[in-house]
Amino acid sequence: MRNMWEKWLGISVCIMVWAEFSILLTSCSSSSDTKRAAPVATQEPVQEIAKADAPETPPVKTLEELVKEYGDLPLIDSHNHDASGSRYRIAEDSWKQYGVDRVVLFGDVSEFSAINTDEVSWKAYQAEPERIIPFTSGINLLDKSGLDMAKANLEKGYFGIGEIAAASTFSPVLSKVEWKTQNPMDGILPQLYELAAKYKVPFLLHIDPPNGAPIAKLEEALDKYPDTTIIFGHGNAYNSPENLDALLQKHPNLYVDFFAGFTAFNPESSNKLEDFVPVMKKFPDKFMLSTDAGYGLPGGETQAIEGMYRLIDALGDRKLAQKIAHDNLYGLISRQPATRTQVDRIKKSDSQTGKTRNYKNLSKVEAGLILSGKEK
């Protein structure tokens, strides 16, 4: 019996040893398989190759870098509301810092308070006639007295009429102003177009929406008053390059004020700056840049200035950029003759000093410098 028990005990031990040896062999085999499988993960190297083949996105230039690159180009802000609240006094530091050489300045639009902001822009012009270009917007468009006000201001030396609320349905501000018209042929606008042509001054219009009936009336005005230069204010806002192309093809007396900050930074814009470059190249003499004093932008006027520089960068052509940034608007300003009122004042002053000059060919720019005491 004892021998049989020892025999069974020996067999059990052998079975246990064999079982442990089998487990050990399985573990070694599994470990070996795991080590062989590890290098199969080739996804990461594939990604690295793809990254190497893909073109790198160029870094976004800062405003300071853009100014450094393009600050030598002359730049005019063709639409600025900083006469309101005399904000221009604060903005002047930014203009100097970011290379804004001249500013078309006015304030409130098509309401009684605009008469006061017109005076603010005039005083700013007298202090800095080489930087400020005053426009008049305090004109009652619904009464004939507005015609007398506009004529008096143009005789005084203002360089343009506007911004004028010729049509506004959706603007939170201009849809509510007291002197707005229903469309660009309403009120005394036809007589004002004739006055603008007589004085050779541009006429800056706000029109919203930028399609439908208001634009049909704009085209009527452009056709009926071909000698009047009309600037479509912030014509790119809520508008397409195709619409601007169609208008510019038909109307040689139309210019477009391009609010670059809207297209560059306002999330409501459905276009990019690059989308407008082809139409600008097609009509290089018909565009000008503006800030609209930063309306609707989180970064305000400074961001709007950045938008102008980003458009200049997107053009990829310094000669074209100078036209759009400066020459087109300044051409409309520099070609204006001095008014009779200005010439009479200069003659009176010269008679007291014994100075003589060619009064017949004086420009309004020259007359303004003389009368402000800034003549070189």
Secondary structure, DSSP 8 states (H G I E B T S, - for coil): -HHHHHHHHHHHHHHHHHHHHHHHHHHHHHHHHHHHHGGG--HHHHHHHHHHHS--------HHHHHHHHTTS--EEEEE-TTGGGTHHHHHHHHHHTT--EEEE--S-SSTHHHHHHHHHHHHHHH-TTTEEEEE----TTSTHHHHHHHHHHHHT--EEEEEEEEESS-TTGGG-TT--SSTTSTTHHHHHHHHHHHT--EEEEEESSSSHHHHHHHHHHHH-TTS-EEETTTTTT--HHHHHHHHHH-TTEEEEEEHHHHHH-TT--S-HHHHHHHHHHSTTSEEEE-GGGTT-TTHHHHHHHHHHHHHHHH--HHHHHIIIIIHHHHHHHT-B--HHHHHHHHHHHHHHT-----TT-BHHHHHHHHTT---
